[in-house]
Amino acid sequence: MIIKVLGPGCKNCKNLEKNTLDALKSRSVEAKVVKVTDIAEIQKYGVMRTPALVIDEEVVVSGRVPKEDEIAQWING
């Protein structure tokens, strides 16, 4: 599983990354987490508001920071 955190590096982007890592750790799920800060790369996903979370190339949320439990639901699919 590859998870991408899209955003320029703002506070919300960092919070999204932390919540994602916490969700993975607490559920013992292994995944590669990648931060994408390049605006052109972010736009390729059709994201207009950051932060955004992409799981296996599917945008699951953008424009807000979901809680750890919500992220875990997407991870467990």
N, C-alpha and C positions, 0 to 999 in steps of 0.2 A: 504494500500500500504506500502510495506517495501522497503526502499532504502538503499543500502550498498555502502559505500565508501571504496574501497580496496586500501591499501597502508601502508607503514611503518611509516608514520607520517611526511613525507617530506613537503617542502613548497608547491609543486604542489598538494599534497594530501589535505592540508589545504585549498588551493584555490578551489579545486573541492568541498569540503564540503561546503565552504562559498557560492559558486555559486549555489549549490543545495538547500541550505537553503533559499537563496534569491529568487530562482525560485518558491519554494513552497510558501513562504510568499507573494510575489507579486501577485500570482494567487489564494491565499486563499485556497490552497490545503493542506489537512492534510495527513501526512505520518510519519512513524517512520523511522528516519535516524540512521543508525548504522555504526560505524567505525570498520573496520576489519583490524587489523595490523599483525595478525599471518600469517607468510609466508605459512605454511602448509594449512591453511584455504583458503588463496588467491589462491594457486595452484589448489585447488579443482574446481575452476571456470575456469581453463585453461588459466588464465591470465599470460602472460609472461612479460608485461610491466605495471608498475603502474604510475600514479593512474588509477583506473578503477571504473566504476559506474555500479551497478547492481540494476535493478528495478524489483521487484517481481521475483527474481531468474534468470533473464535474463541479461547477460552482454550487455550493450548498447554502452560502449566505454572503451578503455584502451589505455594507453600510451600518453594521452594528457588531457588537461583541457579544456572542452568545455565551451562556454559562457552560461550565464544564459538563454538566449532565446532558445538555442539548447536543454538545459536540460528540459525546459518547454515543448517543443514539445514532448519529450519522456514521460514526466509525463502525459500529456494530451492524449497521445497515439492515 
